[in-house]
Amino acid sequence: MRAHLARPLAAARSQLNARLQNVQGDNERLFAEVESQRKEIDELLAELEAAGVDVDLANELLAEVVDEVAREARDVEIEMGGAGH
């Protein structure tokens, strides 16, 4: 019985080993891709955080001059409205 099954079992084992190697290779490629994507995500998040800091700083700078700019805009509007009437 062993001799009768040896050849089909060896062939099946060979096929399974080949499939296992293919799956392991695919898993390694997928793992590398996932790691690359994680790195890219981390880089994008760092850029986004830096942009957020830039926006916060710009808001702080604008807060210092917004009243003056609004007053100037009102003055110009008054001058233009007054000149047209």
The first five atom37 places (N, CA, C, CB, O) and aatype in JSON, in Angstrom:
{
  "aatype": [12, 1, 0, 8, 10, 0, 1, 14, 10, 0, 0, 0, 1, 15, 5, 10, 2, 0, 1, 10, 5, 2, 19, 5, 7, 3, 2, 6, 1, 10, 13, 0, 6, 19, 6, 15, 5, 1, 11, 6, 9, 3, 6, 10, 10, 0, 6, 10, 6, 0, 0, 7, 19, 3, 19, 3, 10, 0, 2, 6, 10, 10, 0, 6, 19, 19, 3, 6, 19, 0, 1, 6, 0, 1, 3, 19, 6, 9, 6, 12, 7, 7, 0, 7, 8],
  "atom_mask": [
    [1, 1, 1, 1, 1],
    [1, 1, 1, 1, 1],
    [1, 1, 1, 1, 1],
    [1, 1, 1, 1, 1],
    [1, 1, 1, 1, 1],
    [1, 1, 1, 1, 1],
    [1, 1, 1, 1, 1],
    [1, 1, 1, 1, 1],
    [1, 1, 1, 1, 1],
    [1, 1, 1, 1, 1],
    [1, 1, 1, 1, 1],
    [1, 1, 1, 1, 1],
    [1, 1, 1, 1, 1],
    [1, 1, 1, 1, 1],
    [1, 1, 1, 1, 1],
    [1, 1, 1, 1, 1],
    [1, 1, 1, 1, 1],
    [1, 1, 1, 1, 1],
    [1, 1, 1, 1, 1],
    [1, 1, 1, 1, 1],
    [1, 1, 1, 1, 1],
    [1, 1, 1, 1, 1],
    [1, 1, 1, 1, 1],
    [1, 1, 1, 1, 1],
    [1, 1, 1, 0, 1],
    [1, 1, 1, 1, 1],
    [1, 1, 1, 1, 1],
    [1, 1, 1, 1, 1],
    [1, 1, 1, 1, 1],
    [1, 1, 1, 1, 1],
    [1, 1, 1, 1, 1],
    [1, 1, 1, 1, 1],
    [1, 1, 1, 1, 1],
    [1, 1, 1, 1, 1],
    [1, 1, 1, 1, 1],
    [1, 1, 1, 1, 1],
    [1, 1, 1, 1, 1],
    [1, 1, 1, 1, 1],
    [1, 1, 1, 1, 1],
    [1, 1, 1, 1, 1],
    [1, 1, 1, 1, 1],
    [1, 1, 1, 1, 1],
    [1, 1, 1, 1, 1],
    [1, 1, 1, 1, 1],
    [1, 1, 1, 1, 1],
    [1, 1, 1, 1, 1],
    [1, 1, 1, 1, 1],
    [1, 1, 1, 1, 1],
    [1, 1, 1, 1, 1],
    [1, 1, 1, 1, 1],
    [1, 1, 1, 1, 1],
    [1, 1, 1, 0, 1],
    [1, 1, 1, 1, 1],
    [1, 1, 1, 1, 1],
    [1, 1, 1, 1, 1],
    [1, 1, 1, 1, 1],
    [1, 1, 1, 1, 1],
    [1, 1, 1, 1, 1],
    [1, 1, 1, 1, 1],
    [1, 1, 1, 1, 1],
    [1, 1, 1, 1, 1],
    [1, 1, 1, 1, 1],
    [1, 1, 1, 1, 1],
    [1, 1, 1, 1, 1],
    [1, 1, 1, 1, 1],
    [1, 1, 1, 1, 1],
    [1, 1, 1, 1, 1],
    [1, 1, 1, 1, 1],
    [1, 1, 1, 1, 1],
    [1, 1, 1, 1, 1],
    [1, 1, 1, 1, 1],
    [1, 1, 1, 1, 1],
    [1, 1, 1, 1, 1],
    [1, 1, 1, 1, 1],
    [1, 1, 1, 1, 1],
    [1, 1, 1, 1, 1],
    [1, 1, 1, 1, 1],
    [1, 1, 1, 1, 1],
    [1, 1, 1, 1, 1],
    [1, 1, 1, 1, 1],
    [1, 1, 1, 0, 1],
    [1, 1, 1, 0, 1],
    [1, 1, 1, 1, 1],
    [1, 1, 1, 0, 1],
    [1, 1, 1, 1, 1]
  ],
  "atom_positions": [
    [[0.84, -1.18, 0.0], [0.0, 0.0, 0.0], [0.89, 1.25, 0.0], [-0.96, -0.01, 1.23], [0.63, 2.23, -0.7]],
    [[1.93, 1.19, 0.8], [2.84, 2.32, 0.86], [3.49, 2.58, -0.5], [3.91, 2.08, 1.93], [3.6, 3.73, -0.93]],
    [[3.92, 1.53, -1.15], [4.56, 1.66, -2.46], [3.57, 2.17, -3.49], [5.13, 0.31, -2.91], [3.94, 2.93, -4.39]],
    [[2.32, 1.77, -3.38], [1.28, 2.19, -4.31], [0.98, 3.69, -4.15], [0.0, 1.35, -4.1], [0.7, 4.38, -5.13]],
    [[1.04, 4.2, -2.9], [0.7, 5.6, -2.63], [1.91, 6.53, -2.69], [0.04, 5.72, -1.28], [1.74, 7.75, -2.74]],
    [[3.09, 5.98, -2.68], [4.31, 6.81, -2.59], [4.41, 7.81, -3.74], [5.54, 5.92, -2.58], [4.69, 8.98, -3.51]],
    [[4.19, 7.36, -4.95], [4.34, 8.25, -6.11], [3.27, 9.37, -6.12], [4.25, 7.43, -7.4], [3.63, 10.53, -6.29]],
    [[1.98, 9.05, -5.94], [0.98, 10.14, -5.92], [1.19, 11.1, -4.74], [-0.44, 9.56, -5.85], [0.98, 12.31, -4.86]],
    [[1.6, 10.55, -3.59], [1.84, 11.41, -2.44], [3.05, 12.31, -2.67], [2.04, 10.58, -1.17], [3.02, 13.48, -2.27]],
    [[4.08, 11.81, -3.29], [5.26, 12.61, -3.59], [4.9, 13.74, -4.56], [6.39, 11.73, -4.17], [5.37, 14.86, -4.41]],
    [[4.08, 13.43, -5.54], [3.65, 14.44, -6.5], [2.81, 15.51, -5.82], [2.87, 13.8, -7.65], [2.97, 16.71, -6.07]],
    [[1.9, 15.07, -4.95], [1.05, 16.02, -4.23], [1.9, 16.88, -3.31], [-0.03, 15.28, -3.42], [1.69, 18.09, -3.21]],
    [[2.86, 16.26, -2.63], [3.75, 17.02, -1.74], [4.54, 18.06, -2.53], [4.71, 16.07, -0.98], [4.7, 19.19, -2.08]],
    [[5.02, 17.67, -3.69], [5.78, 18.58, -4.54], [4.92, 19.76, -4.97], [6.32, 17.83, -5.77], [5.37, 20.91, -4.94]],
    [[3.68, 19.48, -5.37], [2.77, 20.55, -5.77], [2.46, 21.49, -4.6], [1.46, 19.96, -6.33], [2.44, 22.71, -4.74]],
    [[2.22, 20.88, -3.43], [1.92, 21.7, -2.26], [3.11, 22.55, -1.86], [1.5, 20.8, -1.09], [2.95, 23.71, -1.47]],
    [[4.31, 22.0, -1.94], [5.5, 22.78, -1.63], [5.68, 23.95, -2.6], [6.74, 21.88, -1.67], [6.05, 25.05, -2.2]],
    [[5.41, 23.69, -3.87], [5.5, 24.76, -4.88], [4.48, 25.85, -4.59], [5.29, 24.18, -6.3], [4.79, 27.04, -4.66]],
    [[3.25, 25.44, -4.26], [2.2, 26.42, -3.94], [2.57, 27.2, -2.68], [0.85, 25.72, -3.75], [2.35, 28.41, -2.6]],
    [[3.13, 26.5, -1.69], [3.53, 27.15, -0.45], [4.61, 28.2, -0.72], [4.03, 26.11, 0.56], [4.56, 29.3, -0.18]],
    [[5.57, 27.86, -1.56], [6.64, 28.81, -1.9], [6.07, 30.03, -2.62], [7.7, 28.13, -2.77], [6.48, 31.16, -2.37]],
    [[5.11, 29.78, -3.51], [4.47, 30.9, -4.22], [3.72, 31.8, -3.24], [3.5, 30.37, -5.3], [3.82, 33.02, -3.31]],
    [[2.98, 31.19, -2.33], [2.22, 31.96, -1.35], [3.17, 32.73, -0.44], [1.3, 31.03, -0.51], [2.92, 33.9, -0.12]],
    [[4.26, 32.1, -0.01], [5.23, 32.78, 0.83], [5.87, 33.96, 0.09], [6.3, 31.81, 1.3], [6.08, 35.02, 0.67]],
    [[6.18, 33.76, -1.18], [6.72, 34.86, -1.99], [5.72, 36.0, -2.13], [0.0, 0.0, 0.0], [6.09, 37.17, -2.01]],
    [[4.46, 35.65, -2.38], [3.41, 36.67, -2.47], [3.29, 37.42, -1.14], [2.06, 36.04, -2.86], [3.17, 38.64, -1.12]],
    [[3.31, 36.68, -0.04], [3.2, 37.31, 1.28], [4.36, 38.26, 1.54], [3.14, 36.24, 2.37], [4.16, 39.35, 2.09]],
    [[5.55, 37.87, 1.15], [6.71, 38.75, 1.34], [6.57, 40.03, 0.52], [8.01, 38.02, 0.94], [6.88, 41.11, 1.0]],
    [[6.1, 39.9, -0.72], [5.89, 41.08, -1.57], [4.8, 41.98, -0.98], [5.52, 40.66, -3.01], [4.94, 43.2, -0.94]],
    [[3.72, 41.36, -0.53], [2.63, 42.14, 0.04], [3.07, 42.84, 1.33], [1.41, 41.24, 0.31], [2.7, 43.98, 1.58]],
    [[3.85, 42.14, 2.15], [4.34, 42.73, 3.38], [5.23, 43.93, 3.08], [5.12, 41.7, 4.21], [5.12, 44.97, 3.73]],
    [[6.1, 43.79, 2.09], [6.97, 44.9, 1.7], [6.13, 46.08, 1.19], [7.98, 44.45, 0.62], [6.44, 47.23, 1.47]],
    [[5.09, 45.78, 0.44], [4.21, 46.83, -0.08], [3.48, 47.54, 1.06], [3.2, 46.25, -1.08], [3.37, 48.77, 1.07]],
    [[3.0, 46.78, 2.02], [2.31, 47.36, 3.16], [3.27, 48.24, 3.97], [1.71, 46.25, 4.06], [2.91, 49.34, 4.38]],
    [[4.48, 47.76, 4.18], [5.47, 48.56, 4.9], [5.78, 49.85, 4.16], [6.76, 47.75, 5.11], [5.92, 50.91, 4.77]],
    [[5.88, 49.77, 2.85], [6.14, 50.96, 2.04], [4.97, 51.94, 2.16], [6.37, 50.57, 0.55], [5.18, 53.15, 2.29]],
    [[3.76, 51.42, 2.12], [2.58, 52.28, 2.24], [2.5, 52.91, 3.63], [1.3, 51.47, 1.95], [2.11, 54.07, 3.77]],
    [[2.86, 52.16, 4.66], [2.88, 52.72, 6.02], [3.88, 53.87, 6.12], [3.22, 51.63, 7.06], [3.61, 54.9, 6.73]],
    [[5.04, 53.68, 5.5], [6.05, 54.73, 5.51], [5.53, 55.97, 4.79], [7.36, 54.23, 4.85], [5.7, 57.09, 5.26]],
    [[4.89, 55.75, 3.64], [4.33, 56.87, 2.88], [3.25, 57.59, 3.69], [3.76, 56.37, 1.54], [3.18, 58.82, 3.67]],
    [[2.42, 56.83, 4.38], [1.37, 57.43, 5.22], [2.0, 58.27, 6.32], [0.46, 56.33, 5.83], [1.55, 59.38, 6.59]],
    [[3.04, 57.74, 6.96], [3.72, 58.49, 8.02], [4.3, 59.79, 7.47], [4.84, 57.64, 8.65], [4.21, 60.83, 8.12]],
    [[4.9, 59.73, 6.28], [5.46, 60.93, 5.66], [4.37, 61.95, 5.34], [6.23, 60.57, 4.4], [4.54, 63.14, 5.56]],
    [[3.24, 61.45, 4.81], [2.13, 62.35, 4.48], [1.54, 62.98, 5.74], [1.04, 61.59, 3.7], [1.19, 64.16, 5.74]],
    [[1.42, 62.2, 6.8], [0.91, 62.75, 8.06], [1.85, 63.82, 8.61], [0.73, 61.63, 9.09], [1.39, 64.83, 9.14]],
    [[3.15, 63.59, 8.5], [4.11, 64.58, 8.97], [3.96, 65.88, 8.16], [5.56, 64.04, 8.85], [4.0, 66.97, 8.73]],
    [[3.8, 65.75, 6.85], [3.6, 66.93, 6.01], [2.3, 67.65, 6.38], [3.58, 66.54, 4.52], [2.26, 68.88, 6.43]],
    [[1.26, 66.88, 6.64], [-0.03, 67.46, 7.01], [0.07, 68.19, 8.35], [-1.11, 66.38, 7.08], [-0.48, 69.28, 8.5]],
    [[0.77, 67.61, 9.3], [0.96, 68.26, 10.59], [1.77, 69.55, 10.43], [1.67, 67.3, 11.57], [1.46, 70.56, 11.07]],
    [[2.79, 69.53, 9.58], [3.58, 70.73, 9.33], [2.71, 71.81, 8.68], [4.8, 70.4, 8.43], [2.82, 72.99, 9.02]],
    [[1.85, 71.4, 7.75], [0.96, 72.37, 7.11], [-0.01, 72.95, 8.13], [0.18, 71.7, 5.94], [-0.33, 74.14, 8.08]],
    [[-0.47, 72.12, 9.05], [-1.36, 72.61, 10.1], [-0.67, 73.64, 10.98], [0.0, 0.0, 0.0], [-1.28, 74.64, 11.36]],
    [[0.58, 73.4, 11.29], [1.36, 74.37, 12.08], [1.5, 75.67, 11.29], [2.77, 73.8, 12.43], [1.37, 76.76, 11.86]],
    [[1.76, 75.57, 9.99], [1.87, 76.77, 9.15], [0.56, 77.56, 9.15], [2.25, 76.38, 7.71], [0.57, 78.79, 9.24]],
    [[-0.56, 76.86, 9.06], [-1.87, 77.53, 9.07], [-2.1, 78.22, 10.42], [-3.02, 76.51, 8.79], [-2.57, 79.35, 10.47]],
    [[-1.75, 77.53, 11.49], [-1.91, 78.13, 12.82], [-1.07, 79.41, 12.95], [-1.52, 77.13, 13.92], [-1.54, 80.43, 13.46]],
    [[0.17, 79.34, 12.47], [1.04, 80.52, 12.53], [0.49, 81.66, 11.68], [2.47, 80.16, 12.07], [0.52, 82.82, 12.08]],
    [[-0.01, 81.32, 10.5], [-0.59, 82.34, 9.62], [-1.81, 82.98, 10.29], [-0.98, 81.74, 8.25], [-2.01, 84.19, 10.2]],
    [[-2.63, 82.16, 10.94], [-3.8, 82.7, 11.65], [-3.4, 83.65, 12.76], [-4.65, 81.56, 12.22], [-4.03, 84.68, 12.96]],
    [[-2.33, 83.29, 13.48], [-1.85, 84.16, 14.54], [-1.38, 85.5, 13.97], [-0.7, 83.47, 15.31], [-1.67, 86.56, 14.53]],
    [[-0.65, 85.44, 12.86], [-0.17, 86.68, 12.24], [-1.33, 87.53, 11.73], [0.79, 86.37, 11.09], [-1.32, 88.75, 11.88]],
    [[-2.32, 86.88, 11.12], [-3.47, 87.61, 10.59], [-4.31, 88.21, 11.73], [-4.34, 86.7, 9.72], [-4.89, 89.28, 11.58]],
    [[-4.38, 87.51, 12.86], [-5.16, 88.02, 13.99], [-4.61, 89.36, 14.46], [-5.15, 87.01, 15.15], [-5.36, 90.19, 14.97]],
    [[-3.31, 89.57, 14.29], [-2.69, 90.82, 14.72], [-3.08, 92.0, 13.82], [-1.18, 90.67, 14.73], [-3.07, 93.14, 14.28]],
    [[-3.43, 91.74, 12.56], [-3.7, 92.83, 11.62], [-5.13, 92.85, 11.09], [-2.75, 92.75, 10.46], [-5.49, 93.74, 10.32]],
    [[-5.95, 91.88, 11.48], [-7.28, 91.77, 10.89], [-8.15, 93.0, 11.2], [-7.98, 90.51, 11.38], [-8.9, 93.45, 10.34]],
    [[-8.04, 93.53, 12.4], [-8.85, 94.71, 12.72], [-8.45, 95.91, 11.87], [-8.71, 95.05, 14.21], [-9.3, 96.66, 11.39]],
    [[-7.14, 96.07, 11.68], [-6.64, 97.18, 10.87], [-7.08, 97.03, 9.4], [-5.11, 97.26, 10.95], [-7.5, 98.0, 8.78]],
    [[-6.98, 95.82, 8.87], [-7.38, 95.58, 7.48], [-8.88, 95.8, 7.31], [-7.0, 94.14, 7.03], [-9.32, 96.37, 6.31]],
    [[-9.67, 95.36, 8.29], [-11.12, 95.55, 8.21], [-11.45, 97.04, 8.26], [-11.84, 94.81, 9.36], [-12.32, 97.51, 7.52]],
    [[-10.76, 97.8, 9.13], [-11.01, 99.23, 9.22], [-10.66, 99.92, 7.89], [-10.2, 99.84, 10.38], [-11.41, 100.78, 7.42]],
    [[-9.53, 99.53, 7.3], [-9.15, 100.12, 6.02], [-10.16, 99.78, 4.93], [-7.75, 99.63, 5.61], [-10.49, 100.62, 4.1]],
    [[-10.66, 98.54, 4.94], [-11.65, 98.13, 3.93], [-12.93, 98.94, 4.1], [-11.96, 96.62, 4.04], [-13.54, 99.36, 3.11]],
    [[-13.35, 99.17, 5.35], [-14.55, 99.99, 5.58], [-14.32, 101.43, 5.13], [-14.95, 99.96, 7.08], [-15.2, 102.05, 4.53]],
    [[-13.14, 101.95, 5.42], [-12.83, 103.32, 5.01], [-12.87, 103.45, 3.49], [-11.44, 103.74, 5.53], [-13.42, 104.43, 2.96]],
    [[-12.3, 102.47, 2.77], [-12.32, 102.51, 1.31], [-13.74, 102.39, 0.8], [-11.46, 101.38, 0.73], [-14.12, 103.06, -0.16]],
    [[-14.54, 101.54, 1.45], [-15.93, 101.38, 1.01], [-16.7, 102.67, 1.21], [-16.62, 100.22, 1.76], [-17.51, 103.06, 0.37]],
    [[-16.46, 103.32, 2.33], [-17.14, 104.59, 2.6], [-16.71, 105.65, 1.57], [-16.82, 105.08, 4.05], [-17.55, 106.38, 1.05]],
    [[-15.42, 105.71, 1.3], [-14.92, 106.68, 0.31], [-15.51, 106.42, -1.06], [-13.39, 106.64, 0.24], [-15.91, 107.35, -1.76]],
    [[-15.57, 105.14, -1.45], [-16.1, 104.82, -2.78], [-17.6, 105.07, -2.84], [-15.8, 103.37, -3.15], [-18.11, 105.55, -3.85]],
    [[-18.29, 104.75, -1.76], [-19.75, 104.99, -1.72], [-20.07, 106.47, -1.68], [0.0, 0.0, 0.0], [-21.03, 106.92, -2.31]],
    [[-19.28, 107.22, -0.96], [-19.49, 108.66, -0.84], [-19.16, 109.38, -2.13], [0.0, 0.0, 0.0], [-19.8, 110.38, -2.47]],
    [[-18.13, 108.87, -2.88], [-17.72, 109.54, -4.11], [-18.72, 109.29, -5.22], [-16.35, 109.06, -4.54], [-18.83, 110.1, -6.14]],
    [[-19.46, 108.21, -5.17], [-20.39, 107.87, -6.24], [-21.72, 108.55, -6.1], [0.0, 0.0, 0.0], [-22.5, 108.57, -7.05]],
    [[-22.0, 109.12, -4.93], [-23.32, 109.74, -4.72], [-23.28, 111.2, -4.86], [-23.86, 109.41, -3.39], [-24.3, 111.86, -4.71]]
  ]
}
